[in-house]
């Protein structure tokens, strides 16, 4: 294990000369297309690409701090003697841990933790990827993975199937929403983390996994032997016509990946040709970024040729990207929704279309993530994301906001005037600032317990009929109260919560009985940001002059 520490130190010492960049194509002059991913979506095993380490004891934090200190001192020193001394210090620390720590130590975890700390010292967006995280990033950018095809979530401590993905092995074998996966290949799931469960469900193409399922109304566990196959991992969440305006389409993007441009083009073509839409809302809220190439391609769909989209500026590079093709839908009026969690590639697309007067931006000022990460391939199917440049908008604004220190990033409070003050660097400022409605604590607690999900499943199993124009009656609300009160949740629904509770019951019923998009329409109807964008598209013309 000591040799591993030496090995990784050597690798990082020569990172600029010996490690090749991965993800995406290499453009002229050897400059890679950069990718950034920090996704929290879950779809049968999609995990955060940014590696996560939790330290539960002061001793572990002390050890990691010592390793970090030695690693940083040695790897960034220009004096070879100091570098070698730093490596010897790391080795000595590891040997002392092995000899004297009262509990067995996972030395690989220590090495990984030191690499996390090493990169975190640089800035808040450089990070180390272990093998699982590196694989997940590849799969998400590639747009597929090998698994069984279920969307799962922890509900009330149980590993619950939200829905099987249509056309997948799980769908064909009859896995149902509400099924609780109790065992995966004989391993009980009760104590598994969600990431562990998702990793066990995934595997090599053609291999088999056996799951045992608890199903309401069945006294015995149901056993399914499922062959893993390629599962599509779409980057678009919803494509639909707005519930209150048949002339306006809506497309939600969860991330930017290799398949995004094709998915997006097919979705818009379908809305334009089949539904006859004249306006389009692109929802980038909660989209933390992804492939730069995808953001450029989507911008290219809407801009006239020769318009600047984004410029990358770093120590050793300056590279600008401009639109090349004629716009595909020149008459389509656009609105883009953003919030505090819109970052990186989302900001590139929003800024490019806003500054060229092509789209109206609605919501809250975006996060301000303008550092470019190059992901490098390391031995052992691991990776390192290093900041190599900064993103600049067509008007030359840097998208990166101030983050303070690398080891305490974004620790300062966001100024009250962050949404509107152009003197504050970073992010995209909307044309129309609209705050999202926050769920009440009562509804958040009910969702975390799976109350709406389980209530809707029980109703449907009893033969309850659902239609698109369903209204939640007083009797149905009373039955839901009784359902909640019959459990030891200590959740009390107040009169003021009733409108919100009705909406969530309706959304759960439509999702479970018709489709996720049917349920999502309930959200859009009551989403102030979406409604403001609809009103803005109807009453406002696009800016005559590009915004500065």
C-alpha angles and dihedrals in degrees: 000000000000088000089056090058090051090047095053091045090053091048093053092044089062099031097127094053107032110035123077123214119245137197118067134004127317110240126208118302089030094279110148126223103248128225132200123185131176103157128167097183118123122212113154095311108347102145134180110286089209106083117243126211125176122196112204102181135051089233092060091049090051093050092048091047091054092048091048092049093051094043095049093045093050103038096048098040117109090209111087090205092057090047092053091046089052091053091049089051092052090049092050091050092050091050091050090051091050092049103040112020107112094225132049111269129215099227093191089058090051092052091048091048091052090052090050089053093045092057095038087060089066101054139317095268102052111091146158122248119210119208095272094047092044091052092047091053091052092049094048093048091044091052099232145059139184115261144101101283110249133134108221137184138174107253118177090342093306126115097239131188109232092186141328114244110249115255095017128117092258091053094048093048093053105255105166136205108266095032111137114219103221100171135021112196089337095310114123111235098205094096097030120113115235090250092053092050092049092049091052091051091053126068146125119331111270097017120123133236126190119214129184116211135201110215124188110254094022115102094198132059115259115226123212126184106201131186113221116237139167111296120196114235105201119202093207116080105191135006113185148127114265110262094232100034122046090190094063127072128201128211124180122200121199096184143343116255143150093282097044098095093050092044092048095048092050091048095050093044089053093050093045099042101034102030101027096227120179098188134042134202115203111198114208097162113133089010105130096187137258130178118028089202091060093050090051092049093050091049089050090057091066108029131083114249118279097027115137113244106177140339125214114211123184142143094280104020145047115182128169127198122207134184114266110179133060112263115271097214107023095165096050112110112221139207123181122203118211138167140177090291096055106106148158111350090020090057092047092056095042094047095046094052093040097048092049090051092245100120141026114231118215132184132037129336110278126248099264103235105162102149116113116226121204111198112217125199114237129190116278095038092289130129146200126215110209127185107241106161147355131252119240124191124232089270092051099256115146110233094209116101123206111280102181114221126000094237094047102032121182089359093141123086118264108249115253090239094049091116094058111019108101090188088072107085125233140035133051118285113217123233087227119030114213126166121223119240112253119223116244118251090247093058092043089054092048091051092049089054091049091240098147093042096050094041091053092048091051092049093049092048088055090057099260110168118230128194134174091254095049116144122202105241128207089253092055091048089050090051090051091051089051090049091053095042090052090066131070094246101115090219116145120196111216126203089252090058095055100092091050092044091051091053093050092049090051092046092050093048094049092045094050097042105033115011144302089259090055090054092043091059088068089059093048092051090060100032108112093202093053092044091050090051090052091051092045093052091051097047108028130067120216114273112278091216126038112261117251 
